[in-house]
C-alpha cells in the first residue's frame, strides 16, 4: 500500500480518511474481514511510502506501527438527510475558507483545486453539511475520505485544530461519478481532547449511501 503524495491532510502526512480507507480496502481484500472495519491511526500516515498490513497492523518499512485495522459490528447511521440547497447554503459559510489549520488538505482544503473540495458549513445542533461533486474513478477509498472531514468540522474551532484518530465506515453503495451528493457531520460527544462524530453520505435523491463514526483528537495549533 502507498498513500500517494497528493492525498495529504496535514502537511507531509496522509489525509486521515483517505489513509484509513486505503487500509480498510486492503483488509477487505483478504478472506477474513467481510464486514465493517475500524481503523485506528497510531501516527501520521506517511506519504509515498510502502506500507504493509499484517495481522491487522499497518507498518512502515522501519517497522513503526502506523495504524491498526479491526473488524467491528455494524452500527446505525445517525445524521438525518440534508437537502442540496441547505448543504450549499451551509457550505458558503464554511469556516475553513477564512481560517483553516491545514488549507492544503486533499478533502477539505480551499487551496486544493485538485482535491475533493468538500467544504462543510455549520448547521444548528452541532451539525455540518456540504455538497460533494463525485469525481471520476470514485471507489470505496474516495468515500472514506468524503466521510472524514465533515465530522471534524463539527468540532474544529479557531485555534483548536483536530486530526482524525479513529474511524469506522459502512459503504452500502458508491455514488455515481458526476453526481452532486451531500455529506453531513454531527458531534456525538466530547471528553477532554477527544470528540466523537458521525458522518453520512447521501445521493442526490436523498438515499443514504454510506456512513461513519469517528474519534477526532485536538492538537496544539
Legacy VTK file of the C-alpha trace (Angstrom):
# vtk DataFile Version 3.0
C-alpha trace
ASCII
DATASET POLYDATA
POINTS 221 float
0.000 0.000 0.000
1.160 3.525 -0.778
-0.598 6.787 0.128
0.122 8.984 -2.876
1.630 12.386 -2.206
-1.447 14.248 -3.420
-3.688 12.627 -0.791
-2.349 14.607 2.140
-4.146 16.012 5.137
-1.762 17.939 7.381
1.447 18.800 5.522
3.624 15.760 4.925
1.117 13.116 6.028
-1.860 11.324 4.545
-5.403 12.554 4.875
-6.904 10.506 7.682
-9.975 9.323 5.793
-8.101 8.504 2.599
-5.430 6.629 4.556
-7.948 4.731 6.667
-9.937 3.844 3.563
-6.790 2.511 1.913
-6.052 0.324 4.927
-9.687 -0.847 5.098
-9.660 -1.759 1.410
-6.513 -3.817 1.948
-8.151 -5.620 4.875
-11.266 -6.357 2.821
-9.097 -7.802 0.054
-8.361 -10.730 2.360
-10.801 -13.539 3.185
-11.166 -12.870 6.904
-12.765 -9.406 7.081
-16.086 -9.450 5.205
-17.851 -6.722 7.184
-17.169 -3.218 8.515
-13.754 -2.383 9.898
-12.448 0.287 12.226
-9.081 1.916 11.595
-7.097 3.493 14.419
-4.283 5.780 13.320
-1.260 5.465 15.589
0.960 8.016 13.832
0.571 10.374 10.867
0.368 8.117 7.782
3.486 8.704 5.682
3.149 9.700 2.037
4.752 7.915 -0.917
5.993 5.162 1.391
5.412 1.416 1.012
3.259 0.179 3.873
2.348 -3.374 4.823
-0.729 -4.831 6.522
-0.261 -7.978 8.557
-2.443 -9.342 11.357
-4.365 -6.080 11.487
-1.278 -3.880 11.811
-0.086 -1.362 9.241
3.659 -0.754 9.443
6.189 1.361 7.568
9.493 -0.010 6.177
11.207 0.640 9.517
8.614 -1.413 11.380
6.862 1.540 13.010
3.177 0.964 13.719
1.142 3.350 11.557
-2.378 2.034 12.096
-4.451 -0.869 13.365
-7.396 -2.358 11.486
-10.060 -4.408 13.274
-13.418 -5.874 12.322
-16.410 -4.251 14.036
-20.111 -4.988 14.227
-22.408 -2.980 12.032
-23.624 0.294 13.505
-26.523 2.562 12.552
-26.275 5.873 10.759
-27.037 8.879 12.936
-27.426 12.044 10.872
-30.654 12.867 9.060
-30.609 13.810 5.368
-29.956 17.399 4.354
-31.241 18.665 1.032
-28.801 20.012 -1.525
-29.947 23.640 -1.228
-29.383 23.573 2.541
-25.978 21.960 2.070
-24.952 24.600 -0.470
-26.021 27.409 1.859
-24.116 25.870 4.776
-21.020 25.364 2.637
-20.975 29.060 1.709
-20.276 29.727 5.410
-17.524 27.091 5.676
-15.147 28.386 8.379
-12.170 26.831 6.615
-12.432 29.347 3.800
-11.019 32.008 6.118
-9.306 30.027 8.904
-8.115 26.512 8.083
-5.482 24.624 10.114
-4.462 22.594 7.024
-5.525 24.533 3.908
-3.774 22.051 1.625
-5.890 19.092 2.803
-6.930 16.937 -0.171
-10.513 16.612 1.104
-11.452 19.972 2.604
-8.566 22.327 1.839
-9.520 25.526 -0.018
-6.020 25.658 -1.524
-6.510 22.363 -3.357
-8.073 22.932 -6.758
-7.374 19.248 -7.471
-8.917 17.986 -4.217
-12.402 16.794 -3.313
-13.312 20.336 -2.229
-15.790 19.295 0.442
-16.438 22.451 2.463
-18.636 21.567 5.465
-20.514 24.555 6.822
-22.362 24.778 10.135
-25.988 23.856 10.769
-27.924 24.008 14.062
-27.366 21.295 16.644
-23.647 20.803 16.110
-24.163 19.600 12.547
-22.388 20.327 9.278
-23.283 19.801 5.633
-21.617 20.213 2.269
-22.231 19.325 -1.363
-19.833 16.800 -2.861
-19.246 16.557 -6.605
-18.297 12.925 -7.121
-15.092 12.527 -9.154
-14.473 10.060 -11.934
-12.935 6.855 -10.671
-14.749 7.027 -7.325
-14.131 3.979 -5.160
-14.527 2.994 -1.512
-11.346 4.857 -0.561
-12.829 8.055 -2.012
-15.971 7.501 0.056
-13.972 7.004 3.255
-12.200 10.279 2.512
-15.500 12.077 1.903
-16.796 10.780 5.249
-13.798 12.152 7.118
-13.589 15.944 7.293
-17.321 16.832 7.627
-17.263 15.218 11.074
-14.106 17.025 12.093
-15.567 20.388 11.141
-18.379 19.856 13.625
-15.762 20.329 16.391
-12.860 22.287 14.835
-12.711 25.844 16.173
-10.320 28.768 15.635
-7.068 27.990 17.393
-8.206 24.440 18.192
-7.443 22.114 15.290
-8.317 18.436 15.382
-6.991 15.409 13.500
-8.607 12.059 12.876
-7.732 9.360 15.382
-10.145 6.520 14.599
-12.849 5.844 12.027
-15.199 3.033 11.050
-17.340 3.209 7.919
-20.134 1.309 6.198
-20.324 1.775 2.416
-23.587 0.369 1.085
-23.208 1.780 -2.425
-20.841 4.006 -4.343
-22.070 7.383 -5.576
-22.184 7.914 -9.313
-19.404 9.955 -10.925
-20.560 13.493 -11.654
-23.424 13.440 -9.144
-23.678 16.268 -6.646
-24.180 14.427 -3.383
-24.475 15.716 0.180
-22.198 14.874 3.111
-23.259 15.624 6.676
-21.469 15.579 10.008
-22.584 15.843 13.621
-20.917 15.908 17.023
-21.945 12.977 19.237
-19.968 13.947 22.318
-16.642 15.189 23.621
-14.371 14.482 26.548
-11.053 16.209 27.071
-9.151 16.296 23.788
-11.343 13.654 22.142
-14.538 14.273 20.190
-16.891 11.627 18.811
-18.562 12.443 15.499
-20.756 10.810 12.865
-20.927 11.445 9.132
-23.210 10.324 6.301
-23.145 10.485 2.515
-26.360 10.891 0.520
-27.163 10.530 -3.168
-28.915 13.449 -4.928
-32.301 11.801 -4.254
-31.600 11.559 -0.512
-30.669 7.867 -0.458
-28.067 7.200 2.203
-25.048 5.588 0.559
-22.502 5.389 3.372
-21.924 6.443 6.947
-19.135 6.535 9.513
-18.354 7.089 13.154
-15.059 8.598 14.192
-12.968 9.967 17.019
-11.074 13.200 16.451
-8.279 14.422 18.682
-7.454 18.059 19.426
-3.854 19.067 18.754
-1.869 22.162 19.554
-2.236 24.897 16.958
LINES 1 222
221 0 1 2 3 4 5 6 7 8 9 10 11 12 13 14 15 16 17 18 19 20 21 22 23 24 25 26 27 28 29 30 31 32 33 34 35 36 37 38 39 40 41 42 43 44 45 46 47 48 49 50 51 52 53 54 55 56 57 58 59 60 61 62 63 64 65 66 67 68 69 70 71 72 73 74 75 76 77 78 79 80 81 82 83 84 85 86 87 88 89 90 91 92 93 94 95 96 97 98 99 100 101 102 103 104 105 106 107 108 109 110 111 112 113 114 115 116 117 118 119 120 121 122 123 124 125 126 127 128 129 130 131 132 133 134 135 136 137 138 139 140 141 142 143 144 145 146 147 148 149 150 151 152 153 154 155 156 157 158 159 160 161 162 163 164 165 166 167 168 169 170 171 172 173 174 175 176 177 178 179 180 181 182 183 184 185 186 187 188 189 190 191 192 193 194 195 196 197 198 199 200 201 202 203 204 205 206 207 208 209 210 211 212 213 214 215 216 217 218 219 220
